[in-house]
């Protein structure tokens, strides 16, 4: 067996700055990349979702019942995830996992799709309960939770995140909770305070739940990358950042 070369030994045991750089992980020397515009946009998204939830609570006689509605659960998750994503973009930390942001995107779009495309399913547990006195508050709440927040989440994904972050296993992981929610509403309609959906409505919702992840995966593979400022690290050399 041949002995290690002098170069490999010197690189392995070097104590000078060049040798230390060769043995330092790229993540440890990469400069912090902050994105204040992305952080500001996500703060606005968080504010829109939170405002819509507050208006929904004001528009109904039973605010506690809102927690059993899928649209409300999705927007509560949007508030938490968007606030965390804004903080990470502002401080330059690692972005939120695409597994979470992609699932949240689909959770937000499912009630909007049901509200606008399947009017017969608009009274199910996936949407908001009818207001006791329909008016401006309810109309503004619907615009925020069914239109503004889903479109803002879509814009965040398309314009502020790198493509090809979604993976094929997500196509069966993301629908797990919506399908479980649908099964519970069919088996125990009283738990949500909404009428049980008909067989046709349930099938339509189930198809939408399974189709949305596949559509998102397909779009993520072909969409162009946004112009984000990144630093390329030399993978093998001991030179400084390029």
C-alpha positions in Angstrom: 0.0 0.0 0.0 1.4 3.4 -0.9 1.9 6.0 1.7 -0.3 9.1 1.7 1.2 11.9 -0.3 2.8 14.9 1.3 0.1 17.2 0.0 -2.7 15.2 1.6 -0.9 15.0 4.9 -0.2 18.7 4.9 -3.8 19.6 4.0 -5.1 17.3 6.8 -2.8 18.6 9.5 -2.3 22.1 8.4 -2.7 24.8 11.1 -2.2 27.9 8.9 -5.2 29.9 7.8 -5.3 28.2 4.3 -5.4 24.7 5.9 -8.0 25.8 8.4 -10.2 27.1 5.6 -9.9 23.8 3.8 -11.2 21.9 6.8 -14.0 24.5 7.7 -17.5 23.6 6.5 -18.9 26.0 3.9 -21.9 26.8 6.1 -19.6 28.1 8.8 -17.9 30.7 6.6 -20.7 31.7 4.3 -21.9 35.2 5.0 -25.4 35.8 6.2 -27.8 36.5 3.4 -30.6 38.7 4.6 -33.8 39.3 2.5 -35.6 42.3 4.0 -38.1 42.7 1.2 -39.1 39.0 1.6 -39.4 39.6 5.3 -41.6 42.6 4.8 -43.9 40.8 2.4 -44.3 37.9 4.8 -45.2 40.3 7.6 -47.9 41.7 5.4 -49.1 38.1 4.7 -49.2 37.4 8.4 -51.1 40.6 9.1 -53.7 39.8 6.4 -54.3 36.3 7.7 -54.6 37.6 11.3 -57.0 40.4 10.3 -59.2 37.9 8.4 -59.3 35.6 11.5 -60.3 38.5 13.8 -63.0 39.6 11.4 -64.3 36.0 11.2 -64.5 35.9 15.0 -66.5 39.2 15.0 -68.8 38.0 12.2 -70.0 34.8 14.0 -71.9 34.3 17.2 -69.7 31.3 18.2 -66.1 32.2 17.8 -64.9 29.0 19.4 -66.7 27.0 16.6 -64.3 28.6 14.1 -61.5 26.3 15.3 -63.3 23.3 13.8 -63.2 24.8 10.3 -60.5 23.9 7.9 -60.1 27.4 6.5 -59.5 28.8 10.0 -57.0 26.1 10.9 -55.1 26.8 7.6 -54.9 30.5 8.3 -53.8 30.1 11.9 -51.0 27.9 10.5 -50.3 30.7 7.9 -49.9 33.2 10.7 -47.4 31.0 12.5 -45.4 29.9 9.5 -45.3 33.3 7.8 -44.1 35.0 10.9 -41.4 32.4 11.3 -40.4 32.8 7.6 -40.3 36.6 7.9 -38.0 36.3 11.0 -35.7 33.9 9.2 -35.6 36.1 6.0 -34.8 39.2 8.1 -32.0 37.5 10.2 -30.6 35.5 7.3 -31.2 32.1 8.8 -32.1 28.9 6.9 -35.6 29.2 5.2 -38.5 27.2 6.4 -38.6 23.7 5.0 -40.5 23.4 1.6 -42.3 20.4 3.2 -44.0 22.9 5.5 -44.5 25.9 3.2 -45.8 23.7 0.3 -48.3 22.0 2.6 -49.4 25.3 3.9 -49.9 26.7 0.4 -52.2 23.8 -0.5 -54.1 24.1 2.8 -54.8 27.8 2.0 -55.9 27.1 -1.6 -58.2 24.2 -0.8 -60.9 26.3 1.0 -60.5 29.1 -1.6 -61.0 26.5 -4.4 -64.1 25.1 -2.7 -65.5 28.6 -2.1 -65.2 29.8 -5.7 -65.3 26.6 -7.8 -67.6 24.3 -5.8 -70.4 26.5 -4.5 -72.4 23.5 -3.4 -69.6 22.6 -1.0 -69.3 26.2 0.5 -71.3 25.2 3.6 -69.1 22.4 4.6 -66.5 22.3 7.4 -63.8 23.3 5.0 -65.1 26.8 4.7 -66.2 29.6 7.1 -69.6 29.4 8.9 -72.3 31.8 7.7 -72.3 35.1 9.6 -75.3 35.9 11.9 -75.7 39.2 10.1 -74.0 39.3 6.7 -72.4 42.6 6.0 -69.2 44.4 5.3 -67.3 42.5 8.0 -68.1 39.1 6.5 -67.4 40.3 3.0 -64.0 41.7 4.0 -63.2 38.5 6.0 -64.0 36.4 2.9 -61.8 38.5 0.7 -58.9 38.2 3.0 -59.1 34.5 3.8 -60.3 33.2 0.4 -58.5 35.6 -1.9 -55.8 37.8 -0.4 -54.0 35.3 1.8 -54.0 32.4 -0.8 -52.8 34.7 -3.6 -50.1 36.2 -1.3 -48.9 32.7 -0.3 -48.8 31.8 -4.0 -46.7 34.9 -4.8 -44.4 34.2 -1.9 -43.8 30.7 -3.3 -43.3 31.7 -6.9 -41.3 34.9 -6.4 -39.4 34.5 -3.2 -38.4 30.9 -3.0 -36.1 28.8 -5.1 -37.7 26.2 -7.4 -37.5 22.4 -7.3 -37.7 22.3 -3.5 -40.8 20.0 -3.5 -40.2 16.3 -3.5 -42.4 13.4 -4.8 -43.2 12.0 -1.3 -44.9 15.3 -0.5 -47.6 14.3 -2.9 -48.9 11.7 -0.4 -47.8 13.5 2.8 -49.7 16.8 2.2 -53.1 15.3 1.5 -53.0 13.2 4.7 -54.5 15.8 7.0 -57.2 17.2 4.6 -58.3 13.6 3.8 -58.5 12.8 7.5 -60.4 16.0 8.1 -62.9 15.0 5.3 -63.3 11.6 6.8 -64.1 13.0 10.3 -66.6 15.5 8.9 -68.4 12.6 7.1 -68.4 10.3 10.1 -69.1 12.9 12.8 -70.7 16.0 11.2 -71.7 17.4 14.6 -68.1 18.0 15.6 -67.7 20.8 13.1 -71.1 22.3 13.4 -71.5 22.1 9.6 -73.8 19.9 7.5 -72.3 16.7 6.3 -71.3 17.0 2.6 -73.1 14.9 0.1 -71.4 12.0 -1.7 -70.8 14.1 -4.8 -69.4 17.0 -2.8 -67.2 14.7 -0.8 -65.8 13.1 -4.0 -65.1 16.6 -5.5 -63.3 17.7 -2.4 -61.3 14.5 -2.3 -60.2 14.9 -5.9 -59.1 18.5 -5.3 -57.2 17.3 -2.2 -55.2 14.7 -4.2 -54.8 16.9 -7.4 -53.4 20.1 -5.8 -50.2 18.5 -4.6 -49.5 17.0 -8.0 -50.1 20.3 -9.7 -47.8 22.1 -7.3 -45.1 19.5 -7.8 -45.3 19.9 -11.6 -45.2 23.7 -11.4 -42.3 23.7 -9.0 -40.2 21.6 -11.5 -40.6 24.0 -14.4 -40.9 27.5 -12.8 -37.9 29.8 -13.2 -35.7 30.6 -10.3 -36.2 34.1 -8.7 -33.3 36.5 -8.8 -32.0 36.0 -5.3 -28.4 37.0 -4.3 -26.5 33.9 -3.4 -22.8 33.3 -2.7 -21.1 30.3 -4.3 -18.6 28.5 -2.1 -15.6 26.7 -3.6 -16.4 23.0 -3.0 -12.8 21.6 -2.9 -10.2 24.4 -2.9 -8.9 26.3 0.0 -9.5 29.7 -1.8 -11.8 32.3 -0.2 -15.4 32.9 -1.3 -16.0 33.3 -5.0 
